Amino acid sequence: MSKRYEEPIDVETTDGSVDAFWWRGKRYQVRQVLCRWREAGGWWSSTEDADRPWLSGDAREIIRIDAIPITSGRAPGTYEISRDLRNGAWTLFRVLD
């Protein structure tokens, strides 16, 4: 099971690697990146830049991570965070049970 949130988050990175993120006032330390992929929508209507479809439609990179909330004492969990490839904004996309 999973729950979709799509809420804004702050992300800490080092050399392109995600180290931690902040969600609802709590810091989550990344223990492991499990996988990552990109999704693009609207690419079929792009006529300008065929090799970069995210410039005309919706596009995001999604990273599935194993993370532990530092400030609450809860158990580690699996989270999907996403980065908008047009403007760089980060969101907590989904929490998996």
N, C-alpha and C positions, 0 to 999 in steps of 0.2 A: 504494500500500500504506500501511497505517497500523498502529500498535500502540496498544492501549488500556491505560492505566495506572490511572487513577482514584486517584492518590496525592495526599495533602495537600500544598499549597504555600502560601507566603506571597506576597502580591501587593502591589505598591506602586501606589497610585492618586493622581491629582490631579483634583479636580473631576469624579469619575465616570469618568475616562479611565484605562485601564491603562497604566502606564509601564514596569513590569518585574515579574518574578516570580522567586522563589527555589525551586529544585528540586534535591534531593540535594546541597545545599551549594554550588550554583552559581547565580550571578545571570544572568538572561536579560533583555536590554534589548529592549523592544518597538520594532520599526521601523515597523510598520504594522498596524492592525486591518483584517483582510480582510472579515469579516462577523460578525454576531452574531444569535442567535435564542434563543427560549425553548422548552423542552419541559416538558410537564406530564403526569403519569400519575396515575391514580386520580380524575381530574376527573369521570368519569361517575358516581361514587358520591357526589359532593358534594351535599348538600342545604342547607347553611347559607349559603354565600357564593358564589353562582354566578358572579359576575364576578371572583372571586379564587380559582381552583381550586387554586393552590399551597398554600393554607392547610390543605387536607385530604389531599392526595396528594403524591407526589414532584414537585418542580418545580425546574428549574435554568435559568440563563441560560448559554449556551455562546458563547464568543468565540474565533473563529479568528484567529490572529495570525501575523505574520512576526516572528521574534525571533532575536537573536544571543546565544549564550552568551559572557559577558564574560570569565570566568576560565579558559576552556579553549582558546581560539584556534580553535575549530571554526567551520565555515561556518554561516551563518544557516539556519534551518529554519522549518517551519510547525507550529504547535502549537495545540491546542484546550484552553482552560482553561474550567472551569465554576464557577459560584457557586450554591450552594444558596439558593434564594429564601426558605426558611423560617428558616434560621439564619445565613446569610451566609458559610458555610465555602467555601473555594476548593480546587479539585483540578486537577491536570493530568489532563485527560480523555483526550487522545489526541495522539500525535506522528505526523505524516504524512511519508511519504518523498517 
